[in-house]
């Protein structure tokens, strides 16, 4: 017996609302998290570089806030567009 379904085997992935600013913000989010953890661990182990750990943590929190707000705005826009 053969399968005669006319759909493609894989669904093409598209990112229609992905901007370069959002991509860079998400990359900065990951990098700032890594830096905050690395500097925080080094600071806890040696007692040095606490300022760098605090700076990386501040950058992480600000970037996290921006990215989460961006995600919720996109979801809200999609929901309001589907209601029309």
ChimeraX attribute file (.defattr): number of C-alpha atoms within 10 A of each C-alpha:
attribute: neighborCount
match mode: 1-to-1
recipient: residues
	/A:1	3
	/A:2	4
	/A:3	5
	/A:4	6
	/A:5	7
	/A:6	6
	/A:7	7
	/A:8	7
	/A:9	7
	/A:10	6
	/A:11	7
	/A:12	6
	/A:13	6
	/A:14	7
	/A:15	6
	/A:16	6
	/A:17	8
	/A:18	9
	/A:19	10
	/A:20	9
	/A:21	9
	/A:22	15
	/A:23	12
	/A:24	11
	/A:25	16
	/A:26	17
	/A:27	13
	/A:28	16
	/A:29	21
	/A:30	15
	/A:31	15
	/A:32	22
	/A:33	20
	/A:34	15
	/A:35	19
	/A:36	22
	/A:37	15
	/A:38	15
	/A:39	22
	/A:40	22
	/A:41	15
	/A:42	15
	/A:43	17
	/A:44	13
	/A:45	9
	/A:46	10
	/A:47	10
	/A:48	13
	/A:49	14
	/A:50	17
	/A:51	12
	/A:52	16
	/A:53	22
	/A:54	15
	/A:55	15
	/A:56	21
	/A:57	20
	/A:58	15
	/A:59	19
	/A:60	21
	/A:61	15
	/A:62	11
	/A:63	20
	/A:64	19
	/A:65	13
	/A:66	15
	/A:67	17
	/A:68	12
	/A:69	12
	/A:70	13
	/A:71	13
	/A:72	11
	/A:73	12
	/A:74	13
	/A:75	12
	/A:76	12
	/A:77	11
	/A:78	11
	/A:79	11
	/A:80	10
	/A:81	9
	/A:82	8
	/A:83	6
	/A:84	5
